[in-house]
């Protein structure tokens, strides 16, 4: 199979970043990378562009890192609480998901991509919880949030019997 060398003009998922010189299948380069403007063929003129592309990439990555660090400071100052409806014994109706967390953060004035919130399973219990928010490859924040009942918790008969025995 024929391979060809190309110079990446933009970051390509799973392939490399801006200014990288990569070897790919000829068909992939011809049918996808070159027509979409993601890459340019490796020529003498394009070899000279490598340094300017790498410089632009370093500047972009530094700006992304600074933005992520500023957002991390904002997130550390934010306090998130959910008031949920509960039934007998404080059992929650429904669950708190990453979408709910995202909505609360937007209400608090923090613009963040919902995909960066890593809540592995929906939270179905009252109390304090935490989740990881990965803002950048080098910056992640632990966000704590509370879930409280909006109505008084009614104890069940089992809980009352256990309390009476104590």
Buried (B, 14 or more C-beta within 10 A) or exposed (E): EEEBBBBBBBBBEEBBBBBBBBEBEEEBBBEBBBEEEBBBBBEEEBEEBBEEBBEEBEEEBEEBBEEBEEBBEBBEEBEBEBEBEBEEEBEBEEBBBBEBBBEBBEEEEBEBEEEBBEBEEEBEEBEEBEBEBBBBEEBBBEBEBEBBBEEEBEBBEEBEEEEEEE
